[in-house]
Amino acid sequence: MDARIVNAFAFPGVDAWAWPWLLLALPLPWLLRVAWRPSRMQGAALRVPFGERLDGIAGQGGIARHAGGGHWLAWLGWILLCVAAARPQQLGPPVVPPQSGRELMLAVDLSGSMGDEDMVLGNQAVDRLTAAKAVIADFLDRRAGDRVGLIVFGQRAYALTPITADLDSVRQQLLDTRVGLAGRETAIGDAIGLAVKRMQASGNDKHGERALVLLTDGVNTAGQLDPLKAAELARAHGIRIHTIALGSSGTTLSVFGLPIRLPGGGDDIDEATLQAIARSTGGQSFRARDTVELAGIYAQIDQLEPVPRAAQPVRPRIERYPWPLAAATALLLLAVLRPWRRLA
């Protein structure tokens, strides 16, 4: 039983009682005294010639008076003992429990094709990387509580930021990237392998709470690790991979600053491999042909990998029963020893 009865039993510095029902024991000694009090006899059972002298000695205030003082000390000690038994508690300052979110690794393609201007952002034609930066930056704004890392890849894969809760640092590193910074080719397998390595180094082995979001617009043309073998490695370590294929299909021309898609033409994105990677690790595979679709995909990933709610502050309860318990012990000992001291 844990109830707050501050209004009913107001004590300085006491905010709650663990067992308030024990306060009902306060009148117990008085009830026992009333219940067991012997009935008065009509006549004296025994008369002695010196009875009046004994009454006079008792009435002089010697033993009886001192015993009366011990009586009140015993009552006060009993009250404090009941208060201690009810376990008075005081609320400490608010404490926010530690919050454990997901670990997300973002892998962004910086190959030469990411410079194709077939995306629209703010009614202006932009390249694929610029559109990806805007959408991922907005995605990071919604991931408060997670730990995020950033990997970029082209001909080789590089870790720009380790797994960290400093999302502003991740965002800034992403905005500073440029097309071709990691080479003009595409090493998808190496990017997945590096993400697995970095997540393992972070020390978080909670399965089901780690995911890689891989964005690319091409086919694996470089690197030493096959993408499907890398996906098996990620699955063995409990890491889900969500893949995003970015880019329009067919040939794109820019007319008055706006991209115009022409029918036909080839599609340079290996969607089949990206789908196999996601499926083998329990993730999802997406296709984004424009900025609107890309933003919707990251919104779906928000639903697939929900951010834990902010923890509610709690106020720890500090036990205050040792003080009344110590006072009760002292008073009861004094009540017992005081008459003997007087007699001595």
C-alpha positions as CSV (number, residue, x, y, z in Angstrom):
1,M,0.0,0.0,0.0
2,D,1.4,3.3,-1.1
3,A,-0.9,6.3,-0.6
4,R,-0.3,10.0,0.0
5,I,-2.2,11.3,2.9
6,V,-0.4,14.6,3.4
7,N,-3.6,16.5,3.9
8,A,-4.8,14.0,6.6
9,F,-1.4,13.7,8.4
10,A,0.7,16.8,7.9
11,F,4.2,16.4,9.2
12,P,7.0,18.8,8.3
13,G,9.2,17.3,5.5
14,V,6.9,14.4,4.9
15,D,5.3,14.0,1.5
16,A,4.0,10.5,1.5
17,W,3.5,7.4,3.7
18,A,4.3,3.8,2.6
19,W,2.1,2.1,5.2
20,P,-0.3,4.8,6.5
21,W,-2.7,2.2,7.9
22,L,-0.3,1.5,10.7
23,L,-1.2,4.9,12.2
24,L,-4.4,3.3,13.3
25,A,-2.4,1.6,16.0
26,L,-2.0,4.9,17.9
27,P,-4.9,4.3,20.4
28,L,-4.1,0.6,20.9
29,P,-2.5,0.9,24.4
30,W,-5.4,3.0,25.6
31,L,-7.9,0.5,24.2
32,L,-6.1,-2.4,25.9
33,R,-6.0,-0.5,29.2
34,V,-9.7,0.1,29.0
35,A,-10.5,-3.5,28.0
36,W,-8.4,-5.1,30.7
37,R,-9.1,-2.7,33.6
38,P,-10.3,-4.8,36.6
39,S,-13.8,-4.1,38.0
40,R,-13.9,-2.3,41.4
41,M,-14.9,-4.5,44.3
42,Q,-17.7,-3.5,46.7
43,G,-15.6,-4.1,49.8
44,A,-11.9,-4.4,50.6
45,A,-10.6,-7.9,50.5
46,L,-7.9,-7.2,53.1
47,R,-7.4,-4.5,55.6
48,V,-4.1,-3.8,57.3
49,P,-3.6,-1.4,60.2
50,F,-0.9,0.6,58.4
51,G,-2.9,1.1,55.2
52,E,-3.4,4.8,55.8
53,R,0.4,5.3,56.1
54,L,1.0,3.6,52.8
55,D,-1.6,5.8,51.1
56,G,0.1,8.8,52.7
57,I,3.6,7.8,51.4
58,A,2.2,7.3,47.9
59,G,0.4,10.7,48.0
60,Q,3.6,12.5,48.9
61,G,4.6,12.5,45.2
62,G,7.5,10.1,45.3
63,I,7.2,7.0,43.2
64,A,3.8,7.7,41.8
65,R,4.8,11.2,40.5
66,H,7.9,9.9,38.9
67,A,6.1,6.9,37.4
68,G,3.6,9.4,35.9
69,G,6.4,11.2,34.1
70,G,7.5,7.8,32.7
71,H,3.9,7.2,31.6
72,W,3.9,10.2,29.4
73,L,7.3,9.5,28.0
74,A,6.0,6.0,27.1
75,W,3.0,7.5,25.3
76,L,5.1,9.8,23.3
77,G,7.5,7.0,22.4
78,W,4.6,4.9,21.3
79,I,3.3,7.7,19.0
80,L,6.7,8.1,17.4
81,L,7.0,4.3,17.0
82,C,3.8,4.2,15.1
83,V,4.9,7.1,12.9
84,A,8.1,5.3,12.1
85,A,6.2,2.1,11.3
86,A,4.1,4.0,8.8
87,R,7.3,4.8,7.0
88,P,7.2,8.6,6.3
89,Q,8.8,9.5,3.0
90,Q,10.0,12.7,1.4
91,L,10.1,13.3,-2.3
92,G,13.5,14.1,-3.7
93,P,14.3,16.3,-6.7
94,P,13.0,15.2,-10.1
95,V,15.3,12.8,-11.9
96,V,14.9,11.9,-15.6
97,P,15.6,8.2,-16.2
98,P,18.1,7.3,-18.9
99,Q,16.6,6.8,-22.3
100,S,17.8,4.1,-24.7
101,G,16.8,4.7,-28.3
102,R,17.7,2.9,-31.5
103,E,21.0,2.8,-33.2
104,L,20.7,4.0,-36.8
105,M,23.5,4.1,-39.4
106,L,22.9,6.2,-42.5
107,A,24.8,5.2,-45.7
108,V,24.7,7.8,-48.5
109,D,26.0,7.3,-52.0
110,L,28.4,10.0,-53.2
111,S,29.1,8.4,-56.6
112,G,29.2,10.5,-59.8
113,S,25.6,9.8,-60.7
114,M,24.4,11.5,-57.6
115,G,25.2,14.8,-59.4
116,D,22.4,14.2,-61.9
117,E,19.9,17.1,-61.7
118,D,16.7,15.1,-62.0
119,M,15.1,16.2,-58.6
120,V,13.0,19.3,-57.7
121,L,13.4,21.1,-54.5
122,G,11.5,24.4,-53.8
123,N,10.5,24.5,-57.5
124,Q,14.1,24.4,-58.6
125,A,16.0,21.6,-60.3
126,V,18.6,20.1,-58.0
127,D,20.9,17.1,-58.1
128,R,20.1,13.9,-56.3
129,L,22.6,14.5,-53.4
130,T,21.1,17.9,-52.6
131,A,17.6,16.5,-52.5
132,A,18.9,13.6,-50.3
133,K,20.6,16.1,-47.9
134,A,17.4,18.1,-47.4
135,V,15.3,15.0,-46.7
136,I,17.8,13.3,-44.4
137,A,18.3,16.5,-42.4
138,D,14.6,16.7,-41.8
139,F,14.7,13.0,-40.9
140,L,17.4,13.6,-38.3
141,D,15.2,16.3,-36.7
142,R,12.7,13.6,-35.8
143,R,15.2,11.1,-34.4
144,A,15.8,12.8,-31.0
145,G,16.6,10.0,-28.6
146,D,18.4,7.8,-31.1
147,R,22.1,7.4,-31.7
148,V,23.0,7.9,-35.4
149,G,26.1,7.4,-37.5
150,L,27.0,8.5,-41.0
151,I,28.8,6.5,-43.7
152,V,29.4,7.8,-47.3
153,F,30.5,5.6,-50.1
154,G,31.6,5.8,-53.7
155,Q,34.6,3.8,-54.9
156,R,35.3,3.2,-51.2
157,A,33.3,3.6,-48.0
158,Y,34.2,6.0,-45.2
159,A,32.7,6.6,-41.8
160,L,32.2,10.4,-41.4
161,T,30.7,10.2,-37.9
162,P,30.6,7.3,-35.4
163,I,27.4,6.2,-33.6
164,T,26.5,9.3,-31.5
165,A,23.6,11.1,-29.9
166,D,24.9,14.4,-31.3
167,L,22.6,14.6,-34.2
168,D,23.7,18.1,-35.0
169,S,27.2,16.9,-35.8
170,V,25.8,14.2,-38.1
171,R,23.7,16.7,-39.9
172,Q,26.6,19.1,-40.4
173,Q,28.9,16.3,-41.7
174,L,26.2,15.3,-44.2
175,L,25.7,18.9,-45.4
176,D,29.5,19.2,-46.0
177,T,29.6,16.2,-48.4
178,R,30.1,16.6,-52.1
179,V,29.5,14.4,-55.1
180,G,32.7,12.3,-55.9
181,L,34.2,12.9,-52.5
182,A,34.6,9.1,-52.0
183,G,35.2,8.3,-55.7
184,R,33.0,8.1,-58.8
185,E,32.0,4.5,-58.6
186,T,29.7,2.6,-56.2
187,A,30.8,0.2,-53.4
188,I,27.5,-0.9,-51.9
189,G,28.9,-4.1,-50.3
190,D,31.8,-2.2,-48.6
191,A,29.4,0.4,-47.2
192,I,27.2,-2.4,-45.6
193,G,30.3,-4.1,-44.2
194,L,31.7,-0.9,-42.7
195,A,28.3,-0.1,-41.1
196,V,28.2,-3.5,-39.5
197,K,31.7,-3.0,-38.2
198,R,30.9,0.4,-36.7
199,M,27.8,-0.8,-35.0
200,Q,29.6,-3.7,-33.5
201,A,32.3,-1.3,-32.2
202,S,29.6,0.8,-30.5
203,G,29.0,-2.0,-28.0
204,N,25.2,-2.1,-28.3
205,D,24.1,-5.7,-28.8
206,K,20.4,-5.3,-28.3
207,H,18.8,-7.2,-31.1
208,G,15.9,-5.5,-32.9
209,E,17.1,-2.0,-32.1
210,R,19.8,-1.5,-34.8
211,A,19.2,-0.5,-38.4
212,L,21.0,0.7,-41.5
213,V,19.3,3.0,-44.0
214,L,21.2,2.8,-47.3
215,L,20.6,5.3,-50.1
216,T,22.0,4.7,-53.5
217,D,21.3,5.5,-57.2
218,G,23.4,2.9,-58.9
219,V,24.8,-0.6,-59.2
220,N,27.6,-2.1,-57.1
221,T,30.7,-1.5,-59.3
222,A,33.5,-1.3,-56.8
223,G,34.7,-2.6,-53.5
224,Q,35.8,-6.0,-52.2
225,L,32.7,-7.2,-50.5
226,D,29.7,-8.5,-52.4
227,P,26.4,-6.7,-51.3
228,L,24.5,-10.0,-50.6
229,K,27.4,-11.4,-48.6
230,A,27.5,-8.1,-46.6
231,A,23.8,-8.4,-46.0
232,E,24.3,-11.9,-44.6
233,L,26.9,-10.4,-42.2
234,A,24.4,-7.7,-41.1
235,R,21.7,-10.3,-40.5
236,A,24.1,-12.4,-38.4
237,H,24.5,-9.4,-36.1
238,G,20.8,-8.5,-35.9
239,I,21.0,-5.4,-38.1
240,R,18.1,-4.6,-40.4
241,I,18.8,-2.8,-43.6
242,H,16.3,-0.5,-45.3
243,T,17.4,0.3,-48.9
244,I,16.4,3.3,-50.9
245,A,16.9,3.4,-54.7
246,L,17.0,7.1,-55.7
247,G,16.6,8.5,-59.2
248,S,14.2,8.8,-62.1
249,S,13.8,6.1,-64.8
250,G,14.7,6.8,-68.3
251,T,16.5,9.8,-69.8
252,T,16.2,13.2,-68.1
253,L,16.6,16.6,-69.8
254,S,16.7,20.0,-68.1
255,V,14.3,22.5,-69.8
256,F,14.3,26.1,-68.4
257,G,15.8,24.7,-65.2
258,L,13.2,21.9,-64.7
259,P,13.9,18.2,-65.2
260,I,11.9,16.6,-68.0
261,R,11.7,12.8,-68.2
262,L,11.8,11.2,-71.6
263,P,10.2,7.7,-72.0
264,G,12.5,4.8,-72.6
265,G,16.1,4.6,-71.8
266,G,17.8,2.3,-69.4
267,D,17.6,2.3,-65.6
268,D,21.0,2.2,-63.9
269,I,19.6,1.2,-60.5
270,D,19.9,-2.5,-59.4
271,E,16.6,-2.7,-57.6
272,A,16.6,-6.5,-57.5
273,T,19.8,-6.6,-55.4
274,L,18.6,-3.8,-53.1
275,Q,15.3,-5.7,-52.6
276,A,17.2,-8.9,-51.8
277,I,19.4,-7.0,-49.3
278,A,16.5,-5.6,-47.4
279,R,14.5,-8.8,-47.5
280,S,17.3,-11.0,-46.2
281,T,17.8,-8.7,-43.1
282,G,14.1,-8.1,-42.3
283,G,14.1,-4.5,-43.7
284,Q,12.1,-2.8,-46.4
285,S,13.1,-1.7,-49.9
286,F,11.9,1.6,-51.4
287,R,12.1,3.4,-54.7
288,A,12.2,7.2,-54.9
289,R,11.8,8.9,-58.3
290,D,11.5,12.4,-56.9
291,T,11.9,14.4,-53.8
292,V,8.3,14.0,-52.7
293,E,8.6,10.2,-52.8
294,L,12.0,10.3,-51.0
295,A,10.5,12.4,-48.1
296,G,7.6,9.9,-47.9
297,I,10.0,7.0,-47.7
298,Y,11.9,8.5,-44.7
299,A,8.5,9.1,-43.1
300,Q,7.7,5.4,-43.5
301,I,11.1,4.5,-42.0
302,D,10.1,6.7,-39.0
303,Q,7.1,4.4,-38.6
304,L,9.2,1.2,-39.1
305,E,11.8,2.4,-36.6
306,P,9.8,4.4,-34.0
307,V,11.7,6.8,-31.7
308,P,11.1,5.9,-28.0
309,R,8.9,8.4,-26.1
310,A,10.7,10.9,-23.8
311,A,11.0,9.4,-20.3
312,Q,8.9,11.1,-17.7
313,P,10.8,12.6,-14.8
314,V,10.4,10.8,-11.5
315,R,11.0,11.9,-7.9
316,P,12.7,9.3,-5.8
317,R,11.3,8.7,-2.3
318,I,13.7,9.2,0.6
319,E,12.9,7.2,3.7
320,R,12.5,9.4,6.9
321,Y,11.5,6.7,9.4
322,P,14.9,6.4,11.0
323,W,14.4,9.8,12.8
324,P,11.1,9.0,14.6
325,L,12.4,5.4,15.3
326,A,15.5,6.7,17.0
327,A,13.5,9.2,19.0
328,A,10.9,6.6,20.0
329,T,13.7,4.2,21.2
330,A,15.3,7.0,23.3
331,L,12.0,8.0,24.9
332,L,10.9,4.4,25.7
333,L,14.3,3.7,27.3
334,L,14.0,6.9,29.3
335,A,10.5,5.9,30.4
336,V,11.8,2.5,31.7
337,L,14.9,3.7,33.4
338,R,13.6,6.9,35.0
339,P,11.7,5.3,37.9
340,W,14.6,3.1,38.8
341,R,16.9,6.1,38.9
342,R,14.6,7.9,41.3
343,L,14.3,4.9,43.5
344,A,18.1,4.6,43.7
